[in-house]
Amino acid sequence: MLDALLSPRSIAVIGASRSPHTIGYQILHNLLQHGYAGAVYPVNPTAEAIHSIRAYPSVVDIPAPVDLAVIVVPKQHVLAVAEQCGEKGVRGLVTISAGFREIGGAGAERERQLMEIVRRYEMRLVGPNCMGVLNTAPGLSMNATFAPTMPPPGPVSFMSQSGAMGVTILDYAAEYGIGISQFVSVGNKPDVSGNDLIEYWADDERTRVMLMYVENFGNPRRFTTLAREITRRKPIIVVKSGRSTAGIRAASSHTGALAGTDVATDALFAQSGVIRVDTVEELFDLAMAFSHQPIPRGNRVAIVTNAGGPGIIIADACEAHGLAVPDLAEGTRATLGAHFPEEASLTNPVDMIASATPQGYRVAVEAVLADSNVDAVIAAFVPPLGVRQEDVAEAIVSVATAQTEKPVLAVLMGREGLPQGLAELNAAGIPGYRFPESAVRALAALYRHRRWLERQPGQVRTWAADRKRVEEILQRAQRQDREKLSESETMQVLEAYGIPVAPYQVARSAAEVEHAANAMGYPVVLKVLSSRIVHKSDVGGVLVGIRDAEGARDGFRQLTQEVPVRAGIDAAEVEGVLVQKMMGGGKETIIGMHSDPAFGPLLMFGLGGIYVEALRDVVFRVQPVSDVDAREMVQCIRGIRLLQGIRGEPPSDVATIAEVIQRVSQLVGEHPAIRELDINPWVAFSDGGIAVDGRISVRPAR
């Protein structure tokens, strides 16, 4: 439990100072100024009193119990102070001091020693290198941060991995009128992390929505497990910084080359129901909507405005974000027609024209809310002469707060009276925005959350497999210090997990090639076998459409004599030729896996073939992949229409594709020695499919 950190009955500020320009002064000042309800004990060995409160030389000298210690001393004194806190029986530490793992070297060692003390005394630690914690709960009112502002109380709990961003976030919350329940700046998070906080806030009655600013995940797989369950009760909205496009430089497979440093995060969020945003501004746009508005039952939006331009912008933005702008019911149009001039447009968007009054907004918003074709309303106002923003805001509030089933969002444009109008809306829990696109983004996020709530959890399926055979193949490669399996070994691994592969045979002479081809039946495909050649097609190492014995013999010569020259390897490094039955028709797709150092195996699906890296039409998910995850992977690629059948073509068997994705998920989960895997292409037919080419790389033996 984190009660000692977030709901302490007493706080010691160790490093409290009389100097107004110090963090030790500011934290003590914030606790007192904002009315912390518990006991506060300044600790400073050179001061008798601070802020007219008796100070103590050390925490052990305090005559009463201490729940929480806020440590604001130079880094070289932190360990001794933490030891004293443990001896005193303090249950929670918030270490503001910097100079730990973030500086590396001695700092990392200092943090390790700090954690030894924390564990020995069974304390919980926020920080080091953080800005503190905050809880606005009535009867507590704790601001144990050095932020200059105290946000209003409300239903939002916030975690920030950056102290500087934390200060900005609290400023934004105060400016936008977004009520904060609890705020935690986690700093280096060797102990208390985002995972601990979302688990704690899931059971906190005052927290309705969780916001996070994250730079990295300490334990992303645990986050996935927690978030999948928590987001079905409370939304989690995240700004994750570090959208790098550098990728993984050493990746040899198509999957590895496509698995940039950020796709794992997107995959994790997609599987967990977490809503990702790109900016802090967007984070607050969504927070305003999620804080007080109901989740819409559908995606049908009614737009009410007094100007055509904003209505068009909102309608276009709705379509771009997957929201519909439906026709209004005949009864709704009749109601509107009785109140507005004939120049007004009473379709959707409803344009009441510039003469619209606050009473007009009251009538129009009430009418569209009552329409059974409408799930949500966006009301936009551009101030003409003689009509005040705050009066229109009051009219919108009066209607929106009279019902609790459909979300209402407002857009107030123009500068005159804007702060007052937005304040009126926010005070009533109606999100108010300056720009139309912001309102649409927020409403679209509410609808996405509805879809997540309706999404089936799914099951992680397993099948009978020859695990022993796969283990033997992988261990043999490791003993031989090979990074990659041969293609025939790859095919055997796939077959062991019930994944169909095109008929194949390894040949090491022209005669063997001819014999294998005759046995399979022409046409066949010939592929060079060499652990030194990664992408065979790049060096002419794949010959398709071999139709007779002469072509088979000549193909063997090309692959064993000419291809090594083009690849820059010795002919002796060619291990033979793979003879494979040529499969006609079907759609080429790719199914793969790349092992991320933090997230573990990432499963990938997309359109395949030699252009996969150019098209980049792929989707990732974190292993293990459920049946619902696998179906979504197939449906989410941009080229899904190619698999659904176009211009009279039969649809591909997407159910089999989803099953193969799950079989690969099982394979890589049961064999962590597999570092990367490609099935490219998986040829999808109208009934079933088949693996034509494959590649597996192996981790070195430990």
VOGU-3710 file (C-alpha; in Angstrom, 3 decimals, decimal comma):
1> mldallsprs> 0,000/0,000/0,000  1,069/3,561/-0,689  -0,960/5,273/2,045  2,154/6,414/3,894  3,200/8,303/0,762  -0,135/9,647/-0,436  -2,248/9,893/2,735  0,238/10,414/5,572  -0,886/11,584/9,002  2,428/13,335/9,640
11> iavigasrsp> 5,295/14,632/7,498  8,903/15,474/8,271  10,607/17,847/5,823  14,270/16,914/6,171  16,296/19,786/4,797  13,668/22,432/5,535  15,170/25,884/5,136  14,574/29,505/6,101  15,824/30,719/2,717  12,884/31,443/0,361
21> htigyqilhn> 14,958/30,472/-2,679  15,459/26,837/-1,659  13,407/23,748/-2,348  13,399/22,921/1,370  11,676/26,238/2,056  9,167/25,879/-0,797  7,986/22,382/0,182  7,417/23,374/3,805  5,722/26,566/2,627  3,356/24,624/0,312
31> llqhgyagav> 2,356/22,210/3,072  1,448/25,083/5,367  -0,055/27,458/2,809  -2,450/24,885/1,389  -3,620/23,657/4,768  -2,129/20,187/5,187  -4,264/18,600/7,899  -1,564/16,482/9,525  1,429/17,298/11,686  4,466/18,897/9,985
41> ypvnptaeai> 7,984/18,644/11,396  10,830/20,703/9,877  14,225/19,039/10,244  17,317/21,236/10,163  20,282/20,810/12,537  21,097/24,549/12,519  17,657/26,072/13,054  15,444/26,150/16,128  12,308/27,109/14,176  11,251/27,485/10,539
51> hsiraypsvv> 8,030/29,206/9,485  7,447/29,705/13,226  7,365/25,924/13,702  9,823/24,187/15,984  12,583/22,454/14,019  14,450/19,294/15,011  18,122/18,410/14,468  17,243/15,012/12,961  14,221/12,873/12,283  15,007/10,627/15,258
61> dipapvdlav> 14,626/13,648/17,555  10,979/14,163/16,611  8,940/13,075/19,666  5,945/11,779/17,666  5,487/9,140/14,919  6,308/10,181/11,348  4,558/8,564/8,369  6,322/10,385/5,537  9,747/11,983/5,232  10,438/14,416/2,396
71> ivvpkqhvla> 14,218/14,430/1,934  15,753/17,625/0,565  19,431/17,362/1,491  22,623/17,178/-0,623  23,092/13,806/-2,269  26,024/12,820/-0,048  23,789/12,986/3,047  20,767/11,108/1,676  21,895/7,622/2,729  22,512/8,646/6,341
81> vaeqcgekgv> 19,141/10,426/6,460  17,370/7,395/4,999  19,012/5,184/7,630  17,743/7,495/10,377  14,243/7,397/8,870  14,302/3,619/8,968  15,383/3,644/12,619  12,611/6,119/13,404  9,959/3,870/11,837  9,100/6,177/8,948
91> rglvtisagf> 7,049/4,246/6,411  7,426/6,431/3,316  10,244/8,456/1,741  9,978/11,117/-0,944  13,534/11,877/-2,007  13,708/15,168/-3,875  17,516/15,162/-3,964  19,232/14,496/-7,305  22,628/12,941/-8,032  21,684/9,273/-8,309
101> reiggagaer> 21,265/6,882/-11,226  20,512/9,744/-13,611  24,206/10,777/-13,473  25,553/7,219/-13,725  28,699/5,908/-12,039  28,820/6,819/-8,356  25,239/8,056/-8,563  23,977/4,643/-9,648  25,832/3,017/-6,760  24,381/5,576/-4,366
111> erqlmeivrr> 20,870/4,693/-5,587  21,557/0,982/-5,123  22,600/1,600/-1,516  19,528/3,742/-0,943  17,303/0,895/-2,101  19,101/-1,503/0,262  18,123/0,755/3,167  14,541/1,112/1,918  14,113/-2,663/1,630  15,791/-3,401/4,948
121> yemrlvgpnc> 13,357/-1,164/6,827  10,383/-2,083/4,607  9,778/1,522/3,569  8,349/2,753/0,249  10,259/5,302/-1,812  9,207/7,924/-4,347  12,212/9,357/-6,190  15,072/10,118/-5,935  15,392/13,050/-8,339  11,709/13,996/-8,177
131> mgvlntapgl> 9,524/17,007/-7,304  7,267/15,394/-4,695  3,699/14,226/-4,151  0,306/15,886/-3,823  -3,141/14,882/-2,596  -6,058/17,344/-2,685  -8,469/15,139/-0,730  -10,672/17,097/1,698  -9,368/16,595/5,191  -5,793/16,129/3,912
141> smnatfaptm> -4,886/18,880/1,378  -1,249/17,806/1,048  1,072/19,635/-1,352  4,480/18,093/-0,684  5,972/19,428/-3,922  7,974/22,514/-4,829  5,515/23,481/-7,588  4,354/27,092/-7,284  0,662/26,268/-7,903  -1,912/24,074/-6,231
151> pppgpvsfms> -4,480/22,635/-8,648  -8,148/22,464/-7,696  -9,422/19,150/-6,306  -11,011/16,772/-8,778  -11,138/13,253/-10,224  -7,805/13,115/-12,101  -4,694/11,384/-10,738  -1,413/12,110/-12,473  2,011/10,477/-12,624  4,983/12,266/-14,174
161> qsgamgvtil> 8,408/10,770/-14,762  9,833/14,260/-15,283  9,991/16,833/-12,498  10,091/19,742/-14,933  7,064/18,370/-16,759  5,358/17,924/-13,421  5,606/21,639/-12,668  4,185/22,432/-16,115  1,406/19,896/-15,682  0,242/21,382/-12,385
171> dyaaeygigi> 0,292/24,858/-13,935  -1,853/23,593/-16,828  -4,265/21,909/-14,426  -4,768/25,142/-12,503  -5,174/27,178/-15,710  -7,643/24,768/-17,349  -9,555/24,182/-14,122  -8,849/20,448/-14,255  -9,355/18,949/-10,828  -6,474/16,821/-9,559
181> sqfvsvgnkp> -6,969/14,116/-6,950  -3,365/12,963/-6,562  -0,080/13,803/-8,272  3,196/11,885/-8,045  6,540/12,787/-9,584  8,289/9,396/-9,617  11,802/10,507/-10,627  14,184/7,582/-11,096  11,519/5,149/-9,767  13,729/2,383/-8,328
191> dvsgndliey> 10,814/1,535/-6,014  7,417/3,162/-6,594  6,650/3,148/-10,324  3,773/3,830/-12,653  2,647/0,229/-12,225  2,317/0,692/-8,450  0,388/3,917/-8,914  -2,186/2,730/-11,439  -2,814/-0,313/-9,253  -3,322/1,968/-6,239
201> waddertrvm> -5,506/4,458/-8,114  -7,658/1,668/-9,535  -9,124/1,263/-6,041  -9,127/4,965/-5,140  -12,714/6,240/-5,027  -11,683/9,827/-5,833  -9,781/8,866/-9,004  -11,908/8,652/-12,141  -9,192/8,957/-14,795  -5,408/8,435/-14,706
211> lmyvenfgnp> -2,905/10,538/-16,636  0,738/9,624/-17,140  3,820/11,304/-18,579  6,224/8,426/-19,258  9,758/8,358/-20,650  10,376/4,618/-20,245  8,791/1,500/-18,791  10,575/-0,382/-16,047  8,364/-3,462/-16,324  6,200/-3,142/-19,437
221> rrfttlarei> 4,841/-6,684/-19,278  3,424/-6,059/-15,798  1,988/-2,758/-17,045  0,196/-4,680/-19,792  -1,314/-7,127/-17,311  -2,464/-4,376/-14,956  -3,721/-1,969/-17,611  -5,799/-4,606/-19,421  -7,880/-5,001/-16,271  -7,810/-1,432/-14,958
231> trrkpiivvk> -8,848/0,283/-18,214  -12,121/-1,619/-18,120  -12,894/0,324/-14,927  -11,039/3,613/-15,397  -9,377/5,187/-18,447  -5,591/5,604/-18,575  -4,258/8,369/-20,849  -0,519/8,523/-21,532  2,018/10,845/-23,109  4,981/8,601/-23,932
241> sgrstagira> 8,003/10,594/-25,077  10,759/9,229/-27,333  9,095/8,444/-30,658  12,454/7,650/-32,271  12,681/6,486/-35,883  16,242/5,211/-35,568  15,021/1,640/-35,256  17,160/-1,309/-34,430  20,351/-0,972/-36,421  21,554/-4,534/-36,121
251> asshtgalag> 18,258/-6,179/-37,093  18,648/-8,772/-39,823  15,043/-9,831/-40,283  12,261/-7,844/-41,926  10,435/-7,853/-38,600  13,460/-6,467/-36,772  13,981/-3,746/-39,351  10,349/-2,678/-39,027  10,237/-2,868/-35,227  11,354/0,671/-34,430
261> tdvatdalfa> 11,926/1,764/-30,861  8,355/2,972/-30,396  6,185/0,292/-31,984  6,352/-1,820/-28,831  4,752/0,989/-26,854  1,972/1,402/-29,411  1,384/-2,361/-29,410  1,260/-2,501/-25,615  -1,237/0,362/-25,436  -3,439/-1,141/-28,157
271> qsgvirvdtv> -3,651/-4,426/-26,256  -4,232/-2,728/-22,903  -6,894/-0,167/-23,777  -4,528/2,685/-22,904  -5,152/5,928/-24,794  -1,954/7,438/-26,164  -1,601/11,117/-27,011  1,312/12,995/-28,548  1,346/16,233/-26,552  0,636/17,524/-23,065
281> eelfdlamaf> -1,977/19,842/-24,590  -3,826/16,866/-26,055  -3,485/15,075/-22,725  -5,417/17,872/-21,036  -7,928/18,071/-23,882  -8,822/14,460/-23,170  -8,624/14,862/-19,408  -11,315/17,558/-19,518  -13,633/15,223/-21,416  -12,989/12,081/-19,384
291> shqpiprgnr> -13,140/13,841/-16,009  -16,879/14,521/-15,996  -18,520/13,443/-19,247  -20,208/10,045/-19,817  -18,772/7,603/-22,335  -20,901/7,836/-25,517  -22,921/4,796/-26,536  -21,974/5,260/-30,194  -20,136/7,508/-32,624  -23,023/9,703/-33,883
301> vaivtnaggp> -22,369/13,399/-33,269  -24,713/16,371/-33,522  -23,057/19,724/-34,185  -24,666/22,987/-33,084  -23,113/26,293/-34,166  -23,873/29,907/-35,045  -21,495/29,976/-38,045  -21,051/27,685/-41,023  -17,251/27,548/-40,990  -16,789/25,953/-37,552
311> giiiadacea> -19,585/23,492/-38,328  -17,809/22,348/-41,486  -14,453/22,056/-39,691  -16,008/19,983/-36,911  -17,840/17,735/-39,397  -14,638/17,127/-41,389  -12,682/16,394/-38,222  -15,375/13,969/-37,050  -15,120/11,976/-40,271  -11,309/11,917/-40,029
321> hglavpdlae> -11,509/10,520/-36,479  -14,108/7,836/-37,134  -17,129/9,763/-35,869  -20,385/10,038/-37,825  -22,485/13,166/-38,404  -25,956/11,633/-38,942  -29,190/13,105/-40,216  -31,418/14,408/-37,452  -34,825/12,874/-36,858  -37,806/14,602/-38,478
331> gtratlgahf> -39,205/15,530/-35,067  -35,937/17,199/-34,095  -35,911/19,290/-37,267  -39,519/20,299/-36,611  -38,643/21,444/-33,093  -35,730/23,485/-34,391  -37,819/24,955/-37,206  -40,245/26,439/-34,719  -37,499/28,510/-33,076  -35,110/29,598/-35,823
341> peeasltnpv> -35,476/31,729/-38,996  -35,704/30,142/-42,414  -32,116/31,197/-43,160  -30,888/28,744/-40,498  -29,732/25,283/-41,531  -31,582/22,680/-39,495  -29,767/19,635/-40,788  -26,634/18,339/-39,079  -24,554/20,512/-38,486  -27,241/22,803/-37,112
351> dmiasatpqg> -26,284/26,362/-38,144  -28,444/28,816/-36,215  -26,670/31,707/-38,033  -25,030/34,733/-36,378  -28,252/36,020/-34,801  -28,408/33,011/-32,475  -28,920/33,945/-28,822  -28,042/32,084/-25,634  -31,680/30,947/-25,555  -31,223/29,609/-29,092
361> yrvaveavla> -28,302/27,508/-27,926  -30,404/26,230/-25,043  -33,179/25,140/-27,429  -30,892/23,622/-30,069  -28,669/21,646/-27,698  -31,709/20,321/-25,821  -33,368/19,261/-29,089  -30,407/17,349/-30,511  -29,690/15,686/-27,157  -33,222/14,280/-27,232
371> dsnvdaviaa> -32,695/12,853/-30,742  -32,348/9,044/-30,741  -29,975/9,320/-33,723  -27,452/11,277/-31,623  -24,877/9,902/-29,152  -22,941/13,110/-28,402  -23,083/16,863/-29,021  -20,459/19,476/-29,871  -21,681/23,071/-29,507  -19,525/25,759/-31,124
381> fvpplgvrqe> -19,870/29,527/-30,666  -18,248/32,410/-32,556  -19,094/35,662/-30,752  -20,990/38,229/-32,822  -21,681/41,713/-31,542  -23,986/41,829/-28,572  -23,744/38,196/-27,400  -21,392/37,270/-24,557  -19,341/34,060/-24,406  -20,252/33,496/-20,764
391> dvaeaivsva> -23,992/33,753/-21,484  -23,755/31,109/-24,207  -21,634/28,957/-21,908  -24,274/29,254/-19,194  -26,965/28,180/-21,662  -24,973/25,122/-22,740  -24,297/24,214/-19,107  -27,958/24,466/-18,133  -28,951/21,866/-20,745  -25,919/19,578/-20,567
401> taqtekpvla> -25,999/19,182/-16,794  -29,703/18,323/-16,836  -28,867/14,950/-18,408  -26,096/12,419/-17,734  -26,342/9,962/-20,627  -24,746/11,813/-23,558  -21,473/13,767/-23,559  -21,590/17,472/-24,434  -18,451/19,351/-25,473  -18,194/23,060/-26,272
411> vlmgreglpq> -15,988/25,163/-28,523  -15,726/28,870/-27,705  -13,903/30,854/-30,386  -12,788/34,467/-30,325  -10,979/36,335/-27,565  -13,683/38,526/-26,043  -15,034/36,917/-22,895  -13,204/33,653/-23,576  -11,661/33,091/-20,119  -14,989/33,705/-18,407
421> glaelnaagi> -16,851/31,410/-20,788  -14,355/28,580/-20,424  -14,357/28,993/-16,647  -18,157/28,723/-16,628  -18,006/25,491/-18,627  -15,147/23,901/-16,685  -16,714/24,712/-13,337  -19,794/22,759/-14,429  -17,787/19,825/-15,781  -18,455/20,679/-19,436
431> pgyrfpesav> -15,153/20,555/-21,364  -14,585/23,802/-23,233  -12,071/24,168/-26,069  -10,630/27,052/-28,044  -10,370/25,112/-31,304  -12,811/22,712/-33,011  -10,224/19,998/-33,655  -9,424/19,738/-29,945  -13,037/18,963/-29,101  -13,286/16,331/-31,837
441> ralaalyrhr> -10,065/14,617/-30,706  -11,401/14,405/-27,172  -14,776/13,040/-28,267  -13,097/10,508/-30,559  -11,048/9,294/-27,586  -14,221/8,876/-25,540  -15,679/6,764/-28,346  -12,488/4,662/-28,672  -12,766/3,944/-24,974  -16,351/2,797/-25,517
451> rwlerqpgqv> -15,110/0,362/-28,169  -12,472/-0,926/-25,762  -15,105/-1,496/-23,061  -17,192/-3,488/-25,548  -14,208/-5,468/-26,861  -14,055/-9,096/-25,781  -11,011/-9,840/-23,587  -9,965/-12,769/-25,764  -8,112/-15,971/-24,909  -4,484/-16,993/-25,338
461> rtwaadrkrv> -4,762/-20,336/-27,112  -2,190/-23,127/-27,189  -1,807/-26,219/-29,357  0,019/-29,513/-29,048  3,573/-29,045/-30,348  6,849/-30,982/-30,642  8,723/-28,770/-28,192  11,540/-31,278/-27,774  12,330/-31,259/-31,500  12,485/-27,473/-31,589
471> eeilqraqrq> 14,713/-27,381/-28,525  17,131/-29,815/-30,166  17,376/-27,666/-33,299  17,947/-24,470/-31,327  20,531/-26,023/-29,014  22,466/-27,487/-31,952  22,684/-24,044/-33,549  23,896/-22,553/-30,265  26,560/-25,261/-29,813  27,809/-24,498/-33,313
481> dreklseset> 27,828/-20,732/-32,572  25,373/-20,107/-35,388  23,200/-17,012/-35,201  20,684/-18,306/-37,741  18,928/-21,549/-38,480  19,112/-22,967/-41,966  15,933/-22,716/-43,982  15,274/-26,423/-43,632  15,687/-26,128/-39,842  13,313/-23,161/-39,857
491> mqvleaygip> 10,732/-25,183/-41,761  11,072/-28,021/-39,250  10,489/-25,594/-36,370  7,350/-24,255/-38,020  6,074/-27,761/-38,756  6,645/-28,711/-35,096  4,070/-26,074/-34,134  1,495/-27,095/-36,696  2,263/-24,304/-39,186  1,852/-25,595/-42,788
501> vapyqvarsa> 4,932/-25,187/-44,995  5,383/-25,660/-48,730  6,854/-29,119/-49,585  10,649/-28,894/-49,581  13,831/-30,963/-49,769  17,506/-30,128/-49,294  19,778/-31,054/-52,225  23,570/-30,955/-52,333  24,186/-31,929/-55,935  22,641/-31,326/-59,337
511> aevehaanam> 21,409/-34,905/-59,378  19,707/-34,496/-56,010  18,035/-31,279/-57,191  16,729/-33,042/-60,296  15,500/-36,020/-58,264  13,701/-33,807/-55,710  12,079/-31,704/-58,431  10,877/-34,783/-60,312  9,412/-36,179/-57,082  7,565/-32,953/-56,210
521> gypvvlkvls> 6,419/-32,165/-59,702  7,261/-29,056/-61,666  7,276/-26,097/-61,411  9,613/-25,725/-58,422  11,560/-22,985/-56,693  15,291/-23,271/-55,912  16,848/-21,329/-53,026  20,477/-21,048/-52,009  21,243/-22,330/-48,510  23,920/-20,386/-46,644
531> srivhksdvg> 24,046/-18,952/-43,142  26,087/-16,096/-44,623  23,247/-14,916/-46,877  20,392/-13,208/-45,065  18,184/-11,879/-47,862  18,549/-14,397/-50,694  16,647/-12,403/-53,304  19,120/-9,521/-52,979  21,897/-11,656/-54,521  19,810/-13,709/-56,954
541> gvlvgirdae> 19,615/-16,615/-54,543  16,006/-17,522/-55,386  15,064/-19,042/-58,762  11,352/-19,416/-59,449  9,437/-21,211/-62,169  11,905/-24,068/-62,771  9,928/-26,297/-65,159  12,209/-29,145/-66,243  15,273/-31,218/-65,348  17,635/-29,078/-67,404
551> gardgfrqlt> 16,457/-25,954/-65,581  16,916/-27,701/-62,258  20,525/-28,671/-63,014  21,366/-25,234/-64,394  19,738/-23,625/-61,360  21,929/-25,649/-59,034  25,014/-24,390/-60,867  23,912/-20,759/-60,629  23,125/-20,953/-56,935  26,325/-22,739/-55,941
561> qevpvragid> 28,769/-20,964/-58,258  27,465/-17,545/-59,319  25,553/-16,490/-56,201  28,565/-16,838/-53,833  30,475/-14,407/-56,051  27,662/-11,854/-55,918  27,310/-12,340/-52,149  31,067/-11,994/-51,569  31,428/-15,358/-49,857  33,374/-18,508/-50,555
571> aaevegvlvq> 31,596/-21,230/-52,530  32,299/-23,629/-49,671  29,990/-21,550/-47,489  27,004/-22,617/-49,591  25,476/-25,603/-47,800  23,239/-26,715/-50,625  20,004/-25,851/-52,389  16,466/-25,971/-51,076  14,040/-27,423/-53,608  10,473/-26,301/-52,936
581> kmmgggketi> 7,177/-26,851/-54,638  6,108/-23,600/-56,325  2,825/-22,352/-54,924  0,627/-20,375/-57,303  -1,978/-17,761/-56,461  -2,791/-16,424/-53,038  -1,780/-13,193/-51,302  1,694/-12,717/-49,876  1,726/-11,677/-46,215  4,361/-11,670/-43,487
591> igmhsdpafg> 4,147/-13,046/-39,952  7,123/-12,360/-37,726  8,601/-11,766/-34,310  11,284/-9,442/-32,987  12,491/-9,630/-29,393  12,572/-6,215/-27,745  15,016/-5,880/-24,811  12,351/-4,363/-22,536  9,023/-5,613/-23,898  10,023/-9,139/-24,899
601> pllmfglggi> 8,715/-10,769/-28,104  6,799/-8,475/-30,497  4,550/-10,261/-32,987  4,094/-8,672/-36,410  1,662/-9,133/-39,292  1,387/-7,303/-42,587  1,536/-7,475/-46,340  4,637/-9,451/-47,263  7,004/-10,246/-50,076  10,138/-8,410/-51,122
611> yvealrdvvf> 8,520/-4,972/-50,696  7,545/-5,369/-47,054  10,072/-2,828/-45,754  9,106/-0,311/-48,436  5,350/-0,633/-47,867  5,627/-0,874/-44,062  1,992/-1,963/-43,866  2,447/-3,929/-40,662  0,920/-4,174/-37,175  2,656/-5,219/-33,957
621> rvqpvsdvda> 1,411/-6,733/-30,707  3,217/-7,825/-27,557  3,401/-11,568/-26,862  1,324/-13,399/-25,692  -1,218/-12,647/-28,407  -4,850/-13,589/-27,751  -7,316/-14,669/-30,416  -8,883/-11,192/-30,342  -5,439/-9,571/-30,639  -4,598/-11,753/-33,638
631> remvqcirgi> -7,846/-10,937/-35,436  -7,276/-7,238/-34,822  -3,749/-7,481/-36,214  -5,139/-8,790/-39,495  -7,971/-6,258/-39,645  -5,808/-3,234/-38,783  -3,426/-3,250/-41,759  -4,102/-0,610/-44,389  -4,250/-3,227/-47,120  -6,952/-5,339/-45,495
641> rllqgirgep> -9,149/-4,896/-48,585  -6,640/-6,954/-50,581  -7,313/-9,859/-48,221  -11,063/-9,295/-48,236  -11,197/-9,793/-52,002  -11,445/-7,075/-54,651  -12,600/-7,100/-58,275  -14,157/-10,510/-58,031  -11,232/-12,197/-56,261  -12,161/-14,600/-53,457
651> psdvatiaev> -11,360/-13,381/-49,914  -8,282/-14,781/-48,200  -8,629/-17,090/-45,214  -7,976/-14,528/-42,486  -9,060/-16,951/-39,757  -6,109/-19,202/-40,602  -3,779/-16,191/-40,623  -4,962/-15,287/-37,111  -4,390/-18,852/-35,962  -0,845/-18,921/-37,358
661> iqrvsqlvge> -0,083/-15,647/-35,556  -1,185/-17,304/-32,309  0,879/-20,419/-33,048  3,949/-18,227/-33,599  3,137/-16,450/-30,324  3,118/-19,826/-28,569  6,351/-20,893/-30,305  8,401/-17,849/-29,317  6,910/-17,786/-25,820  7,970/-21,383/-25,178
671> hpaireldin> 11,430/-20,955/-26,757  13,112/-17,739/-25,572  16,266/-18,738/-27,480  14,513/-17,471/-30,637  15,571/-13,853/-31,123  13,888/-13,090/-34,456  11,520/-14,942/-36,760  10,079/-14,242/-40,195  7,558/-16,170/-42,236  7,787/-14,223/-45,465
681> pwvafsdggi> 5,765/-14,882/-47,344  2,877/-16,593/-45,695  0,752/-17,159/-48,793  -2,893/-16,773/-47,863  -5,412/-18,671/-49,987  -9,192/-18,582/-49,872  -9,000/-21,799/-47,872  -5,940/-22,006/-45,656  -2,433/-20,850/-46,425  1,179/-21,949/-46,435
691> avdgrisvrp> 4,629/-20,784/-45,313  6,879/-20,463/-48,366  9,992/-18,915/-46,819  11,195/-18,530/-43,268  14,039/-17,182/-41,189  14,898/-17,690/-37,523  17,802/-16,128/-35,633  18,988/-17,567/-32,340  20,427/-16,049/-29,179  23,969/-17,058/-28,226
701> ar> 24,212/-19,798/-25,622  24,739/-18,427/-22,135
//
